[in-house]
Amino acid sequence: MQKDQEFLEYVIKALVDAPEQVKVNRTVDEMGVLLTLEVGAVDMGKIIGRQGNTAKAVRTLLRVVGMKNNSRVNLKINEPIGGLKSPERMTAVPLSTPNSKTIDEAMADLKLG
C-alpha cells in the first residue's frame, strides 16, 4: 500500500462511524494517482461535509502528500448504495403546492408590478 492510500484510509476511518466499511482503491495512469473512496451510506455526509468542505480539505491534503512524493493525487468519492442519488431515496417534488401563488399574484402582493 502506498503512502497516499494509507494516509487517506487513516483520515477517513477517523471521521466515520463505520470504519470497517471504508475501502480505498488506488490506480495509476498518465494523469497521476486516482484514489477511489467508498464508505457506508450513513457516513457519506461526514465525508462530504457542509457544502463539500470536508471533501475539499481531504483533497487538498492529498495534493500535499502527492507533491511530497512527486505525484499528482486525485480523489473520487463513490456514491454508496442507498445514498441520496439511489432510486429508492428519490421522491418527486411538486412544482406547485395548493397554496402557492402565480408570479403575477406574488408581484401584485409586493406592489412591484
N, C-alpha and C positions, 0 to 999 in steps of 0.2 A: 504494500500500500504506500502511495506517495504522500509527501508531507501535506500537500494541499487537500487531499482527500481526508487524511487523518484530522487535520485542522477543522474542516467542515463538519465531520462527524462529531467531534468533540463539542463544538459550539452548539450545534443543533440539538444534540442529546441533552445538553444542559438547559435548553429552553423549553423542551416539550414535556408533556406528562407521560407519554408512552415511548421511551427511548428505544424499546425493542422493535418498534415499527419503522425506525429510521433506516433508510437504505440510500447509499450513495454509489452511483456508477460513474466511473471515470473513463473517458475516451479521449484520444489524442488524434488530431488531424492537422492539416496545413494551417488552420485558423488558430490552433493552440489547444488548450485543455478544456474539455467540457465536463463539468461535474453535474450530474443529473440527480436531483434530490427527490426522495419520496418520503412522506410522513403520513401518519394516520389522519383521517378526516377531522378528528376533534382537535388536532394540533395545528391545522393549516393556518388558522387565524393568528396564532402566536408567531409562526414563521414569517408570514407576510407583514404583520404589524399594521398599525394605523397608517393609512394612505401609502402602504408599501414601505414604510420607513425601516422596519427591521430587515426586510429582504435587501433593501438598498445598502444598509450598513454591512450586512454579510458579504454582499458583492464587492463592496469597497475593500473590506478586509482580505477577501480572496485575491483581489488585484495586487495588494501589497505583498501577500505571500507569493504570488506568481512573479512579481518583479524581483523578489529576493532570489528566486530560483530561475530567473531568466526565461520565464514563460508567460503566456497570456492565459489567464484562467477566467472562464465564464461559468455562470451558474444558471441552470434551468430547473425550475421547480415544477414537478408534475402534479397535476390536479388529482387528488385521491378519489378512489371510488366512493361515491356517496358525498362528494364535495358539492359546492354550490352550483356547479355547471351540470351536474348529473340530471337526467330527465325526471327522476322521481322527486327532486327538490325544486324543480321549476314550476311556477304557478303563473297562470295568466293574470295580468293586471288590467283591470278595466280602464278604458280610455276616459271614461267619464263616470261620475257617481250620480245618483239620483238628485242630489242637492247641488251639483255643480252648475256654474253659470257659463253662458257663452262669453266669448271675448267681448262682444258688444255690450252685454249686460254688465260685465265687470268694469269696462271702460266708463259706462254711464254711472256706475256707483262711485267711481273715482272722480267723476266730472272732468275727465280728460278729453273726452271725445264727444 
